[in-house]
Amino acid sequence: MATACINKVFLGVDVGSGSSRAALITDTGKLLAIHSTPFSTSRPAPDYFEQSSDEIWASICTSVKAALQIAKVDPSQVHGIGFDATCSLVAYTSGTPETAQPVSISPSSNFEDHNRNIIMWCDHRAKDQAIRITETRHDILKNIGGVMSLEMELPKTLWLQDNMTMDQWNRIGRLFDLPDFLTWKATGDYLPSRCSVVCKWCYKAGPESGDSLSHHNNQGWPEDFLRQIGLGEIADDDCQKLCGVGNEGQRVHFAGEHIGGLTAQAAKDMGLVAGTPVGGAVIDAYAGAIGTLGARMNGISSTVDEARKRISLICGTSSCHLVMSDKPIFVPGVWGPFHGVMLPDMWVAEGGQSSTGQLIDYLTKSHPAYNEAVERANASTPATSVYEFLNRHLETVAKKRSLTNIAYLTKRLHMTPDHHGNRAPFADETMRGSISGLDLNSNNLDGLAILYLATIQALALGTRQIFEALCAAGYTIETICISGGLSLNRIFVKVLADVTQCPVVLPGSGGDAAVVVGAAVCGAVAYESSLAGLGTSMDGLLWKAMVRLTEASDVIEADQDPSLKRFYENKFRIVEKMQRDQREFNKIMDE
């Protein structure tokens, strides 16, 4: 039986690093249901991460059907669908969603295992290609901090061309950013999102972002750049291989903008109604920003001017920091500014940390006392997660040592969090993490808890580095709007507030749900823009939906204790010195 008294429901689909989620919200923003379905990742070699688009699509369909069942929502009540996903590269043949086939990107199978047709965002195989692209010093690199990241799509594309035979390369008819693959799979239309192509492909859209000639007539795929980096064949074919539509007559879509209706096959797959409006997709981090930056606080609506002083921090496997401005502000080592990739008339800068939740997992799970911590967590009444157990254990250790704050447990233990390279503010993939202050007495539960705390502090100090680079360039950051799995960790959130001296706003949907709720907000915009008709201005639609459909649940304030502030100031100085020392060490070893 359908849920009574609900006329309109909006669906959000979020594809993260290891699972897909579907969420249903009402037209007042109430979360009705959420369901997650895992999918696998293959790691055939160090720094290689490969996935299957067929498996991901199947997991989406499972999640959507389950969410409908949990919410007792009839498919006819779903009036709009929004998608978000990681910025992973999907390889396909040409054709329709019913006729096209996945193309292998996996050298371990000699590119014959077509079940592995996604190079995941965190895959670092394209290091050499990224360096070659950076060495062109092309003016367009200014919009990504001056350095091409090997996590973006063009280095991965160039890697495929460099490593495939001609026949293998020619199998590929289309290369998608994962969010755009999903909307193509859902609608059958090659209508890429502005968010994906501008942020991850160096596509030019919006007003001029600089004085160089390369920014004049600032629309479309930069063919001169593609030829310069070695992708001239793609440029010669009007860039049809990139997302399916070339420069001739191409139009990219704003976040949530109606791009078409569900095909009969996609509707059957997901248990929905054919023709349901689908909106322009966004990268998962941007869905987190959409789910948090406009959140009402104590029932009071926010303005865009207030939102420009907020930064969205999405903390999951990795972290992304998104801040808006009404003019282009360039920051070395920070991606952007990108125009219209979230709100149509705003610029967005994107800082990030390549490994956050992943780093915490890695360091805690490799500690000799980890299994004991898991056993103790499971034996708690009620049973709890290992991280909540460690949070409580930190308080026990601090009390035992007569410390007024758990922060002081790491007075002699310092860490840099660059184990998977530094995305921002240095844009240096070669940087690595480091730990100072290890001893022979830390192989017990106390030692595990303190190492875990040092990792959280290192991540927060890294975020402060990003903030300082942004603010020095002209951005204003007064408030952090957090989402993602780590936003549920109370110690992480409190340390973040204390280190940055910014209040941290928690989303009403629950931190882990805010990203998929952001996708559902895009579903609401898809419905509204479908009613307005093709070509209608998108100005204001997304922001109004963000304010109407999202609300804050709590605000964590920064501790103003002078001793604690001085403690973190000193740790920040140490982190920066450790990073400088590492560069010096590398120079010595390169002699």
Secondary structure, 3 states (H helix, E strand, C coil): CCCCCCCCEEEEEEECCCEEEEEEEECCCCEEEEEEEECCCECCCCCCCEECHHHHHHHHHHHHHHHHHHHCCCHHHEEEEEEEECCCEEEECCCCCCCCCECCCCHHHCCCCCCCCEECCCCCCCHHHHHHHHHCCCHHHHHECCCCCCCCHHHHHHHHHHHCCHHHHHHCCEEEEHHHHHHHHHHCCCCCEHHHHHHHHCCECCCCCCCCHHHCCCCECCHHHHHHHCCHHHHHCCCCCECCCCCCCCCCECCCCEEEECCHHHHHHHCCCCCCEEECCEEHHHHHHHCCCCCEECCECCCHHHHCCEEEEEECCCEEEEEEECCCCCCCCCEEEEECCCCCCCEEEEEEECCCHHHHHHHHHCCCCHHHHHHHHHHCCCCCCHHHHHHHHHHHHHHHCCCCCHHHHHCCCEEECCCCCECCCCCECCCCCEEECCCCCCCCHHHHHHHHHHHHHHHHHHHHHHHHHHHHHCCCCCEEEEECHHHHCHHHHHHHHHHHCCCEEEECCCCCCHHHHHHHHHHHHHHHHHHHCCCCCCCCHHHHHHHHHCEEEEEECCCCCHHHHHHHHHHHHHHHHHHHHHHHHHHHHCC
